[in-house]
C-alpha cells in the first residue's frame, strides 16, 4: 500500500472500519485509535459478536461502503464475485497476505465491509473483515494489492449487577442482561459452596465483572471480580485474587473455590462413549477396554489442558492420530487423542497452564468421526474422569494472606462507596 493510500486508509477509513463495522452512530466516536501491524500467527478464537444491520450502503470520504455479514457457505470469492473481483485478483492478494490471514478461515455470521473505488462504477478497493471484536484484516485490491491487520482499542469497564431471585438464578440474571458465559462462570465459582436448586424467591446476588466496549456497545465479557450470594441466613462469596502470577477465586477465608483440574477439557455437544473395561470398538468391532471419555464436538473445537503441567510427549500414531500427553503434579497424566492438529508452539517439555488451548478436535487415527478421546491416569492407573473427585485447589499462601485480605477489603469498600466503575483503555 502506498504512503498516500495508507494515510487514506488509516485516517479516512479508520473511523468507518471501526464505526460502521460495529454500528457506531458517529465516526467521531471511533477515533480511539487504529494500529496496523503485521501478525504472522493470527488468533482464531471468536468472541461474542453483537448483531449488526445485515446490509447497508453509505458514503465515507468519497468511498461507497457496503456492509454485510458472512453467510453460511460463503468464501471471499463468493462474496466479491458480484463486484467483479476476479479469482486471480483474490488469489494474488491472498498470497501476499498468507502470513497474516488465511482467507479460508472466513467464518459465517461475522461482519465485513466492501469499500468501492469512488472513481469506478463497480471496483472494490478494500475488503475489511472482522476476525475478533478487537482485530480485523483488510485486503486491498488494485494496482498495489496488500493485506494489513488492524487493531482497535477497547475500553475495559468494571460493572456491578445486583438483584433478587424471582423463579431461578438463571432467569434472574438473564433479566439483568448477563451473558450466558458469565452466568456459567458464576455457577462454576459458587456451585461448590451452595446448591442453586435450593435458592428461593427474595434470595439475592451481587456480581462485579469486567466488560470490554468499543465506545458504543459491549463486545465481550471479561473476568469476574466478585460474586456474592445470600440465601436465607447464609452468605457466600468469591473474590478474585492474583496469586503467583495466576488468577484464582477464593472465599472470604482464603480457601480456593476452584479445583486443580477443569471439569471438562472442551465445550462439547455430547459424550459419545464413556469409560469402559469392555466395549465393541466402532472400527475393529472387537471387544476391548476403552479407559477414556469420548467427547463429541465439531472439528476444530479448541481442546484445553485440564490443569497446569508439562508436555510429556506429542505426535502422531496410527491408532491415536494426533495426540498429546501432559504430566501434572501428584503423578497425574492427561491424554488427548484424535486431534485435528496440535498447537504449533508446543513441544516436549513445554509448560502449559490450566485452560491453555493445546489442540483442536479432529478425527485422525483409528476413528469413525470427530471427537476427543480424553484419558486421565494417576501413577499409571487410568481413571474414570466422570466419576473422579477433582482435586481441590490450594488456598492462599500464608505469605500472601495479608495482601489477599487487603485486596478483598478494597473491593468491598468500592462497592459500598459505589465507586466500582473504572474505565481502562486496552490496545
C-alpha positions in Angstrom: 0.0 0.0 0.0 1.5 3.4 -1.0 2.1 6.1 1.6 -0.9 8.2 0.5 -3.2 5.3 0.3 -2.1 4.1 3.7 -2.9 7.5 5.2 -6.3 7.5 3.5 -6.9 4.0 5.0 -5.8 5.0 8.5 -7.4 8.4 8.8 -10.1 8.5 6.2 -11.3 4.9 6.6 -10.3 4.1 10.2 -13.5 5.6 11.6 -15.8 3.6 9.4 -13.8 0.4 9.7 -14.3 0.7 13.5 -17.6 2.7 13.4 -19.6 1.2 10.6 -18.3 -2.3 11.2 -19.6 -2.2 14.8 -22.6 0.0 14.2 -21.4 3.3 15.7 -23.8 6.2 15.1 -20.9 8.7 14.7 -17.4 8.2 13.2 -16.1 10.6 15.8 -16.6 8.1 18.5 -14.3 5.7 16.7 -11.2 7.8 16.8 -10.0 5.8 19.8 -7.1 4.6 17.8 -6.2 2.2 15.0 -3.0 0.3 14.8 -1.8 -1.5 11.7 0.6 -4.4 12.3 1.8 -7.5 10.5 1.0 -10.5 12.6 2.3 -13.9 11.5 0.1 -16.1 13.7 -3.5 -14.7 14.0 -5.8 -15.8 16.8 -8.8 -17.8 15.5 -11.0 -17.6 18.7 -14.1 -15.6 18.1 -15.6 -13.7 21.0 -19.2 -12.6 21.4 -20.3 -10.7 18.3 -23.2 -8.3 18.5 -25.9 -8.4 15.9 -25.5 -5.8 13.2 -27.7 -4.5 10.4 -27.4 -7.2 7.7 -26.9 -4.9 4.8 -26.3 -1.2 4.4 -24.8 1.3 1.9 -23.2 4.6 2.8 -20.5 7.0 1.6 -17.5 8.0 3.7 -14.7 10.2 2.4 -15.9 9.6 -1.1 -15.8 5.8 -0.8 -19.0 3.9 -1.4 -19.2 1.4 1.5 -21.4 -1.6 1.7 -21.7 -3.6 4.9 -23.0 -7.1 5.4 -22.3 -10.4 7.3 -20.8 -13.6 6.0 -23.4 -16.2 5.1 -23.1 -20.0 5.5 -21.0 -21.4 2.7 -19.7 -18.0 1.6 -16.0 -17.6 0.8 -14.2 -14.4 -0.2 -14.6 -15.4 -3.9 -18.4 -15.8 -3.5 -18.7 -12.5 -1.6 -16.6 -10.5 -4.1 -17.7 -12.1 -7.4 -20.8 -9.9 -7.8 -18.5 -6.9 -7.5 -16.4 -8.1 -10.5 -13.3 -9.1 -8.5 -11.6 -11.9 -10.4 -10.3 -15.2 -8.9 -6.8 -14.2 -10.0 -7.0 -10.9 -8.0 -8.2 -12.7 -4.9 -5.5 -15.3 -5.3 -2.8 -12.7 -5.7 -4.0 -10.7 -2.6 -4.4 -13.9 -0.5 -0.8 -15.0 -1.4 0.5 -11.6 -0.4 -1.3 -11.9 3.0 -0.9 -15.6 3.6 1.4 -15.0 6.6 -1.2 -12.6 8.0 -4.6 -14.2 7.5 -5.8 -17.4 5.7 -8.9 -16.3 3.7 -10.2 -19.9 4.1 -10.8 -19.0 7.8 -13.6 -16.6 7.0 -16.5 -17.6 9.3 -20.3 -17.3 8.9 -22.0 -14.6 11.0 -19.1 -12.2 11.2 -19.2 -8.7 9.7 -17.4 -7.4 6.6 -17.3 -4.2 4.5 -16.9 -3.7 0.8 -15.2 -0.4 0.0 -15.8 0.6 -3.6 -13.5 2.9 -5.5 -15.4 6.2 -6.0 -13.9 6.7 -9.5 -15.3 3.4 -10.7 -18.9 2.1 -11.1 -18.0 -1.3 -9.6 -14.4 -1.8 -8.4 -13.6 -3.0 -4.9 -10.8 -1.0 -3.2 -10.8 -2.5 0.3 -12.3 -5.6 1.9 -12.1 -5.2 5.8 -13.3 -8.4 7.7 -13.6 -8.7 11.4 -11.6 -11.5 13.0 -12.4 -10.8 16.6 -14.2 -7.8 18.3 -10.7 -6.3 18.6 -9.0 -7.2 15.3 -9.8 -7.1 11.6 -7.9 -7.8 8.4 -8.2 -5.6 5.4 -7.4 -6.7 1.8 -6.6 -4.0 -0.7 -7.2 -4.6 -4.4 -6.0 -2.7 -7.4 -2.6 -1.8 -8.8 -0.8 -2.3 -5.4 -2.6 -5.2 -3.6 -1.8 -5.5 0.0 -3.2 -7.0 3.3 -2.9 -5.4 6.7 -4.1 -6.3 10.2 -6.0 -3.5 12.1 -6.3 -3.5 15.9 -8.9 -1.4 17.7 -8.6 0.0 21.2 -11.2 -1.3 23.7 -12.4 0.2 26.9 -12.4 -2.1 29.9 -15.2 -1.2 32.4 -16.0 -2.7 35.7 -19.7 -3.3 36.1 -21.8 -4.3 39.1 -25.1 -6.2 38.8 -27.3 -6.9 41.8 -30.7 -8.5 42.0 -33.1 -10.8 43.9 -34.2 -14.3 42.8 -37.6 -14.5 41.1 -38.1 -18.1 39.9 -34.5 -19.2 39.4 -30.9 -17.7 39.5 -30.6 -18.2 35.7 -33.8 -16.3 34.8 -33.0 -13.6 37.4 -29.5 -13.0 35.9 -30.9 -13.1 32.3 -33.3 -10.3 33.3 -30.2 -8.3 34.2 -28.8 -8.8 30.6 -25.9 -11.0 31.9 -24.4 -13.2 29.2 -24.7 -17.0 29.2 -20.9 -17.4 29.6 -21.0 -15.1 32.6 -23.8 -17.0 34.3 -22.0 -20.3 33.7 -18.9 -18.8 35.3 -20.9 -17.7 38.4 -22.4 -21.2 38.6 -18.9 -22.7 38.5 -17.5 -20.5 41.2 -20.3 -20.6 43.7 -21.6 -24.1 42.8 -19.1 -25.8 45.2 -20.5 -23.7 48.1 -24.2 -23.9 47.6 -26.9 -25.8 45.7 -28.6 -23.4 43.3 -31.7 -25.6 43.3 -32.3 -24.6 46.9 -32.5 -20.8 46.2 -35.8 -19.2 47.0 -37.5 -16.0 46.0 -36.0 -13.0 47.7 -32.6 -14.6 47.9 -30.1 -12.1 46.4 -27.0 -11.9 44.3 -24.3 -9.3 43.6 -21.8 -9.7 40.7 -18.9 -7.5 39.8 -17.3 -8.2 36.5 -15.3 -6.7 33.6 -16.7 -5.7 30.2 -15.0 -4.5 27.0 -16.6 -1.8 24.9 -15.7 -0.3 21.5 -17.2 3.0 22.6 -20.8 2.3 21.6 -21.5 -1.3 22.7 -20.2 -4.2 24.7 -18.2 -6.6 22.5 -17.1 -9.1 25.1 -17.2 -10.0 28.8 -14.0 -10.1 30.8 -13.2 -11.7 34.2 -15.4 -11.8 37.3 -14.1 -9.6 40.1 -16.5 -10.6 42.9 -19.6 -12.8 43.4 -21.8 -12.5 46.5 -24.8 -14.7 47.1 -27.3 -14.6 50.0 -29.7 -17.4 50.7 -31.7 -17.2 53.9 -29.3 -16.6 56.7 -26.3 -17.9 54.7 -23.9 -15.8 52.7 -21.4 -17.0 50.0 -18.6 -15.0 48.4 -15.9 -15.5 45.7 -13.1 -12.9 45.4 -10.6 -12.7 42.5 -7.0 -12.6 43.6 -3.8 -12.7 41.6 -1.7 -15.4 43.2 1.8 -16.4 41.9 1.1 -14.8 38.5 -2.2 -16.7 38.1 -5.8 -15.6 38.6 -7.7 -17.5 41.3 -11.0 -17.2 43.2 -11.2 -17.6 46.9 -13.8 -17.3 49.7 -13.5 -14.8 52.5 -11.1 -17.1 54.4 -8.8 -17.5 51.5 -9.9 -21.1 50.6 -9.6 -21.9 46.9 -13.0 -22.2 45.2 -11.6 -23.8 42.1 -10.3 -27.3 41.5 -6.8 -28.0 40.1 -8.5 -29.6 37.1 -11.1 -28.4 34.7 -14.4 -30.3 34.8 -14.2 -30.8 31.0 -11.3 -30.2 28.5 -13.6 -28.6 25.9 -17.0 -27.3 25.1 -18.7 -30.4 23.7 -22.1 -31.4 22.2 -22.4 -34.8 23.9 -20.5 -37.7 25.5 -20.4 -40.3 22.8 -18.6 -43.0 24.8 -17.9 -43.5 28.5 -15.1 -45.2 30.4 -15.5 -48.9 30.0 -13.5 -52.1 30.6 -15.1 -53.8 27.7 -16.9 -52.3 24.6 -17.1 -53.1 20.9 -14.7 -50.9 19.0 -16.6 -48.9 16.4 -13.9 -49.6 13.7 -12.4 -53.0 14.5 -15.7 -54.4 16.0 -13.6 -56.2 18.6 -14.4 -56.2 22.3 -11.7 -54.3 24.2 -11.3 -51.9 27.1 -12.0 -48.2 26.5 -10.4 -46.4 29.5 -11.4 -43.0 28.2 -14.2 -40.4 27.7 -15.2 -39.6 24.2 -16.5 -36.0 23.8 -18.3 -35.4 20.5 -17.7 -31.9 19.1 -17.2 -30.3 15.7 -13.8 -30.5 14.0 -11.7 -27.5 15.0 -13.2 -27.1 18.5 -10.4 -25.9 20.9 -9.1 -28.5 23.4 -7.7 -27.2 26.7 -5.3 -28.7 29.2 -7.3 -29.7 32.2 -4.5 -28.3 34.5 -1.0 -26.9 34.9 1.6 -29.3 33.7 4.5 -30.2 31.3 4.1 -31.7 27.9 5.4 -35.3 28.2 5.0 -36.3 24.6 3.1 -35.4 21.4 3.0 -36.6 17.8 1.1 -39.0 15.6 0.3 -42.7 15.8 -1.9 -44.9 13.5 -4.5 -45.5 16.3 -4.4 -42.3 18.4 -3.9 -40.0 15.5 -2.5 -36.6 16.6 -2.1 -36.8 20.3 -0.6 -35.0 23.3 0.2 -36.2 26.8 0.7 -33.8 29.7 2.2 -34.6 33.1 0.6 -32.9 36.1 1.6 -32.6 39.8 0.9 -35.6 42.1 1.7 -38.2 39.4 -1.3 -37.3 37.2 -1.1 -37.6 33.4 -3.8 -36.4 30.9 -4.0 -37.6 27.3 -5.8 -36.0 24.3 -6.3 -38.2 21.2 -7.5 -37.9 17.6 -6.7 -34.2 17.4 -7.1 -32.4 14.1 -3.9 -30.5 15.0 -1.7 -29.6 17.9 -0.9 -26.1 18.9 2.2 -25.2 16.9 4.2 -23.6 19.7 4.1 -26.8 21.9 6.9 -29.4 22.1 8.1 -32.0 24.5 8.9 -30.2 27.8 6.7 -27.2 27.1 4.9 -25.7 30.2 1.1 -25.4 29.9 -1.4 -23.8 32.2 -4.9 -24.8 33.1 -7.3 -23.8 30.3 -4.5 -23.3 27.7 -5.6 -24.4 24.3 -3.3 -27.3 23.3 -5.0 -28.6 20.1 -8.3 -28.9 18.2 -10.9 -31.7 17.8 -10.4 -33.9 14.8 -10.8 -37.5 13.5 -7.2 -38.6 13.0 -6.1 -42.1 13.7 -8.5 -45.1 14.1 -11.8 -43.4 14.5 -15.2 -43.0 12.8 -15.8 -39.3 13.3 -14.8 -36.0 15.0 -14.4 -36.3 18.8 -11.9 -36.0 21.6 -10.7 -39.2 23.3 -9.7 -38.0 26.7 -7.8 -40.0 29.3 -6.5 -39.4 32.8 -4.2 -41.6 34.9 -2.6 -41.4 38.3 0.6 -43.4 38.9 0.0 -45.1 35.6 -3.5 -46.3 36.6 -6.3 -45.0 34.2 -9.2 -43.2 35.9 -12.9 -42.8 35.0 -12.8 -39.0 34.8 -16.6 -38.6 35.0 -16.7 -40.3 38.4 -13.5 -38.7 39.7 -13.4 -36.2 42.6 -11.4 -33.3 41.2 -8.5 -32.3 43.5 -9.1 -29.1 45.4 -7.1 -26.0 44.5 -4.5 -24.7 47.0 -5.6 -21.9 49.4 -3.9 -18.6 49.5 -0.3 -19.0 50.8 0.5 -17.7 54.3 2.9 -15.3 52.8 0.2 -13.7 50.7 -2.7 -13.8 53.1 -2.3 -10.1 54.3 -2.3 -9.0 50.7 -5.4 -11.1 49.9 -7.4 -9.7 52.8 -6.4 -6.1 51.9 -7.4 -6.7 48.3 -10.8 -8.1 49.5 -11.4 -5.1 51.7 -10.6 -2.7 48.9 -13.2 -4.3 46.6 -15.8 -4.3 49.3 -15.1 -0.6 50.1 -15.5 0.3 46.4 -18.9 -1.4 46.3 -20.0 0.3 49.5 -19.0 3.7 48.2 -20.4 3.0 44.7 -17.0 3.7 43.3 -16.7 0.4 41.3 -16.9 1.9 37.9 -13.5 2.2 36.4 -12.5 2.6 32.7 -9.2 1.5 31.2 -8.2 1.6 27.5 -6.6 -1.5 26.1 -4.9 -1.9 22.8 
